[in-house]
Amino acid sequence: MSRSTIARINTGALQHNLQIMRQRAPDSRVAAVVKADGYGHGLLTVAKALQQADMLAVATVEEGVQIREMGISGDVLVLEGFHDQEDISAVQQHKLLPVMHADHQLKLLKDNAELSFKQVWLKLETGMNRLGFQAHRAAELHQWLQHGYTDQVVLMTHLANAELPHPSNAQQVEVFDQAVAGLPGPHSISNSAAAWGLPETRRDWIRPGIILYGISPFTDKTGTELGLKPAMHLCSEIIAIHDCKAGDSLGYGSRYQCSKDTRIAVVAIGYGDGYPRHIKDGAPVWVAGQQAKLAGIPSMDMLTVELPDDSTADIGDEVELWGEHIPVEQIAAFANTVAYELVCQITGRVKKDVV
C-alpha cells in the first residue's frame, strides 16, 4: 500500500490567481514565474496551467529547456540568463529569452556575433546588489544590444524590499527611471509584492511569482485574505492514536510534555517530506473538521498532534498540514521562515495529485 502523503495541486487556483493579478495590474503584461519546479508545485503542472500568461519566467536555462521539452511554445524568459557556451547554444536552439546582467555574458555574445534574439531583457542594479549592470551603463548597453542582437530590449530591475513600506523602494525606482530616461522599449520592475502594493512599479511587464500560488508576499496578510486561492494542499493521514497521561513527553528530545491526559495522533509526514523540523509546538493542523496542534519535534517520517478533547479523529483520517483550512503562511510563521521555503522544499517522495 502506498504512503498517503499527498500534495494536491489545484490548477484552477493557479488560473484564478493569474486573473487576480491581471485585475490588479490591468495595463501590464504578465511574466508568470514558474522557477524552482513551479515553486515546488511541479513545473509541468504549473507551466501548463499558466499558459494564458503573456510569458513564463524561469531561473535557469535548464528549466527553460524543460518547458520546451514539455511542448510549450510560448515565450520563456530566463531570469539568470546564460553563463557559458552550452547555455547560449541552448537559449538559441530553444528560442528562450535571456536576461543580461553581467559582463561575462557580453563577452559570450561578442564571441557569438551571429546570434539574434526576439527580445533581450537588460537588468540594472538599483539597490538590491545581487544581479544587474550598474544603472549608469543603461544607455550604452541598450544601444549595443539593440543594434547587434535584438530588435527589442526590455529594461528591468528588482526591488529589495517590495513587501515592506521601505524607503529603498522609492530610491530604487528613482535610480531606474533616471537611468532609462529616453531609452525605447518596455520596462519591468514589479515582483509579486510590488505588483500588488506599489502601483508606481506596475510598468509594461510585471513578474509575479509567489502570488500565483495563492501565497501572500506580505507578513501581515494571508493569500486568502488577498482574495487568492491556495494552489497546494499538503495532506497526510493518521497512522496511530495514543492516550497519553499528564506529564508524558513526546518524540525526540522530549520537547513536548502533556499538560493533561491527552489523545495524541501520529501523522505520516515529517521533515523527510519537507515539513519543517524546527517548527514550534502549537502549529495548527486540520484533523476531522477541527484545528489541532502540533506536539513535539517532527521526525523524518512522522509527527505528533494533540487532538482536541471532543475530536472524533480516528486512524486513517486525513490530516491537512496546509492548504484550504490552514494557511501555509501561518505554518511559516511557526517555523520562523517564509512560505516560499516551505512549498519549495517538498521532497520527491510526496506524491503530487493534480486536481
C-alpha positions in Angstrom: 0.0 0.0 0.0 1.4 3.4 -1.0 2.1 6.1 1.6 -0.8 8.6 1.7 1.2 11.8 2.0 0.0 13.9 -0.9 0.3 17.5 -2.2 -2.8 18.2 -4.1 -2.2 20.9 -6.8 -5.2 22.9 -7.8 -4.7 24.2 -11.4 -8.0 26.2 -11.1 -6.5 28.1 -8.2 -3.4 28.9 -10.3 -5.6 30.3 -13.1 -7.7 32.2 -10.6 -4.7 33.8 -9.1 -3.4 34.8 -12.5 -6.7 36.6 -13.2 -6.5 38.4 -9.9 -3.1 39.7 -10.8 -4.4 40.8 -14.2 -7.2 42.7 -12.5 -4.6 44.2 -10.1 -2.4 45.5 -12.9 -4.7 45.7 -15.9 -2.2 47.8 -18.0 0.7 45.4 -17.6 1.7 42.2 -19.3 2.4 39.2 -17.1 5.6 37.2 -17.0 4.5 34.3 -14.7 7.4 33.0 -12.7 7.5 29.2 -12.6 11.1 28.6 -11.4 12.2 26.1 -8.8 9.9 23.3 -10.1 7.0 25.8 -10.1 7.7 26.8 -6.5 7.5 23.2 -5.5 4.1 22.6 -7.2 5.5 20.8 -10.3 6.9 22.6 -13.3 4.9 20.7 -15.9 1.6 21.2 -14.0 2.2 24.9 -13.3 3.6 25.8 -16.8 0.6 24.2 -18.5 -1.9 25.9 -16.1 -0.4 29.3 -16.6 0.0 29.3 -20.4 -2.5 32.1 -20.5 0.1 34.4 -19.1 1.9 36.6 -21.6 5.2 34.8 -20.8 6.6 32.2 -18.4 9.8 33.0 -16.5 12.3 30.5 -15.1 15.6 30.9 -13.2 17.9 28.8 -15.4 18.5 27.7 -18.9 17.8 24.1 -17.9 14.4 25.0 -16.6 13.6 26.7 -19.9 14.7 23.7 -21.9 12.4 21.5 -19.7 9.5 23.7 -20.6 10.2 23.4 -24.3 10.5 19.6 -23.9 7.0 19.6 -22.4 5.7 21.0 -25.7 5.1 24.6 -24.5 5.9 27.0 -27.3 5.1 30.4 -25.7 7.8 32.9 -24.7 10.1 31.8 -21.9 12.3 34.3 -20.0 15.5 33.0 -18.3 16.0 35.3 -15.3 19.6 34.3 -14.7 20.4 34.3 -18.4 23.2 32.2 -19.9 26.6 31.6 -18.4 28.6 29.5 -20.9 28.7 28.4 -24.5 26.5 25.4 -23.8 23.9 27.7 -22.2 23.9 30.2 -25.1 23.5 27.4 -27.6 20.5 26.1 -25.7 18.9 29.5 -25.5 19.2 30.0 -29.2 18.1 26.4 -30.1 15.0 26.6 -27.8 14.2 30.2 -28.6 14.4 31.3 -24.9 14.7 35.0 -24.0 17.8 35.8 -21.9 18.3 38.3 -19.1 21.6 40.1 -19.5 23.1 41.2 -16.1 26.9 40.7 -16.2 30.0 41.4 -18.3 30.8 37.8 -18.9 27.5 37.5 -20.8 28.5 40.4 -23.0 31.8 38.5 -23.9 29.8 35.4 -24.8 27.6 37.5 -27.1 30.7 39.0 -28.8 32.1 35.5 -29.3 28.8 34.5 -31.0 28.2 37.6 -33.1 25.8 35.7 -35.4 23.2 35.3 -32.7 19.9 37.2 -32.5 17.0 37.1 -30.1 13.4 38.0 -30.4 13.9 40.0 -27.1 16.6 40.6 -24.6 16.0 41.8 -21.0 18.6 44.1 -19.6 18.8 44.0 -15.8 20.0 47.1 -14.0 21.4 47.2 -10.4 19.5 49.9 -8.5 20.0 48.8 -4.8 19.4 45.1 -4.5 23.1 44.4 -5.1 22.5 40.9 -6.5 22.4 40.8 -10.3 22.5 43.6 -12.7 24.7 46.1 -14.5 25.3 49.4 -12.8 22.5 51.7 -13.8 24.7 54.4 -15.4 25.6 51.9 -18.2 22.0 51.5 -19.3 22.2 53.7 -22.4 25.5 52.2 -23.6 24.3 48.6 -23.2 20.9 49.2 -24.6 22.3 50.6 -27.8 24.8 47.8 -28.1 22.2 45.1 -27.7 19.6 46.7 -29.9 22.0 47.3 -32.8 23.5 43.9 -32.7 21.4 41.2 -31.2 17.7 42.0 -30.8 15.0 44.3 -32.0 13.7 45.0 -28.5 15.4 45.5 -25.2 13.2 45.2 -22.0 14.7 47.3 -19.2 14.3 45.7 -15.8 15.3 45.9 -12.2 14.4 44.1 -8.9 13.3 45.7 -5.6 14.9 44.5 -2.3 12.0 45.5 0.0 8.9 45.4 -2.1 6.9 43.7 0.6 7.6 46.5 3.1 6.9 50.2 3.4 10.6 50.8 2.9 12.3 54.0 1.7 14.6 52.0 -0.6 11.6 51.2 -2.9 11.2 54.8 -4.0 15.0 55.2 -4.2 15.4 52.2 -6.5 12.6 53.3 -8.7 14.2 56.8 -9.0 17.6 55.3 -9.9 15.9 53.1 -12.5 13.8 55.9 -14.0 16.8 58.2 -14.3 18.9 55.5 -15.9 16.4 54.6 -18.6 15.0 58.0 -19.4 14.7 58.4 -23.1 15.5 54.8 -23.9 13.0 52.9 -26.1 11.5 49.7 -25.0 9.3 48.2 -22.3 10.1 48.4 -18.5 9.7 45.8 -15.8 10.1 46.4 -12.0 7.4 44.5 -10.1 7.6 41.1 -8.5 4.5 39.8 -6.7 4.7 42.3 -3.7 5.4 45.3 -5.9 2.8 44.5 -8.4 0.2 44.2 -5.6 1.2 47.0 -3.3 3.3 49.6 -5.3 1.2 50.8 -8.2 4.0 53.1 -9.4 6.1 50.0 -10.3 3.5 48.4 -12.5 5.2 49.1 -15.8 4.8 47.3 -19.1 5.6 44.0 -17.5 5.1 42.5 -14.1 6.8 39.4 -12.9 4.5 37.7 -10.3 5.7 34.5 -8.6 4.5 33.6 -5.1 1.1 35.2 -5.5 0.2 32.9 -8.4 0.4 30.0 -6.0 -2.1 31.7 -3.7 0.5 32.7 -1.1 0.9 36.3 0.2 4.3 38.0 0.0 3.3 40.1 3.0 3.8 39.1 6.6 0.5 40.6 7.8 -1.8 39.0 5.3 -2.5 35.5 4.0 -3.2 34.8 0.4 -6.8 34.0 1.2 -7.2 37.5 2.8 -5.9 39.0 -0.5 -8.6 37.0 -2.5 -6.2 34.4 -3.7 -6.7 30.6 -3.6 -4.0 28.2 -2.3 -2.7 26.0 -5.1 -1.1 23.4 -2.8 -3.0 21.3 -0.2 -0.5 19.2 1.7 -2.2 16.3 3.3 -1.4 13.0 5.1 -3.3 10.6 7.4 -3.3 9.4 11.0 -1.5 6.1 11.4 -1.8 5.7 15.2 -3.5 7.2 18.2 -2.3 7.1 21.8 -3.8 8.1 25.1 -1.1 9.9 26.9 -1.1 10.9 30.6 -0.4 14.3 32.1 3.4 14.7 32.2 4.1 12.2 29.4 6.7 13.6 26.9 6.6 13.1 23.1 9.2 12.5 20.5 12.9 13.2 20.2 14.3 15.4 22.8 11.2 15.1 24.9 10.4 18.7 24.0 6.7 18.5 24.5 5.1 17.4 27.7 1.4 16.8 28.0 -0.2 19.2 30.5 -3.2 16.9 31.0 -4.4 13.5 29.8 -4.4 13.9 26.0 -5.2 11.9 22.9 -2.2 12.1 20.5 -2.4 11.3 16.8 0.6 10.2 14.8 0.6 11.5 11.3 2.6 10.1 8.4 4.6 13.1 7.4 7.9 14.6 8.6 11.0 16.5 7.6 11.8 13.8 5.0 8.8 15.0 3.2 9.6 18.7 3.6 7.6 19.5 6.7 9.9 21.8 8.8 11.7 20.0 11.7 12.4 23.3 13.5 8.7 24.3 13.8 7.4 25.3 17.2 4.9 23.4 19.2 1.3 24.5 18.7 1.5 24.9 15.0 -2.0 24.3 13.6 -3.1 21.2 11.7 -6.6 20.3 10.4 -8.0 17.0 11.6 -11.5 15.6 11.3 -13.1 19.0 10.7 -11.2 20.7 13.6 -8.0 22.5 14.2 -5.5 20.6 16.3 -1.9 21.4 17.4 1.5 20.0 16.6 3.1 18.5 19.7 6.8 17.7 19.7 9.6 17.8 17.2 8.7 16.3 13.8 10.6 13.2 13.0 11.8 12.3 9.5 8.7 10.4 8.6 6.1 11.3 11.3 4.8 14.0 13.6 2.5 14.0 16.6 -0.6 16.1 17.1 -2.5 16.9 20.2 -6.2 16.3 19.4 -9.0 18.5 20.9 -10.9 16.8 23.8 -14.0 16.4 21.6 -12.2 15.2 18.5 -13.7 12.2 16.6 -10.5 11.6 14.7 -9.5 8.0 14.0 -6.8 6.1 12.3 -6.9 6.6 8.5 -8.5 10.1 8.8 -7.0 12.7 6.5 -4.8 15.5 8.1 -4.2 18.8 6.3 -0.8 20.4 7.1 -1.6 23.4 5.0 -3.9 24.4 2.2 -7.7 25.1 2.4 -8.1 25.3 6.2 -4.5 26.0 7.4 -2.7 28.9 5.6 0.8 28.0 4.7 1.8 31.5 5.8 0.7 30.6 9.3 2.9 27.4 9.3 5.8 29.6 8.0 5.4 31.9 11.0 5.6 29.0 13.4 8.7 27.8 11.6 10.3 31.2 11.6 10.6 31.2 7.8 8.7 32.2 4.7 6.1 30.3 2.9 8.3 30.3 -0.3 10.7 27.9 1.5 8.0 25.5 2.7 6.4 24.9 -0.7 9.8 24.7 -2.4 11.2 22.1 -0.1 8.5 19.5 -0.5 10.5 16.3 -1.4 10.2 13.8 -4.2 8.5 11.2 -2.1 5.4 13.3 -1.7 3.0 12.4 -4.5 1.6 15.4 -6.4 -2.1 14.9 -7.3 -3.3 17.4 -9.8 -6.9 18.4 -9.4 
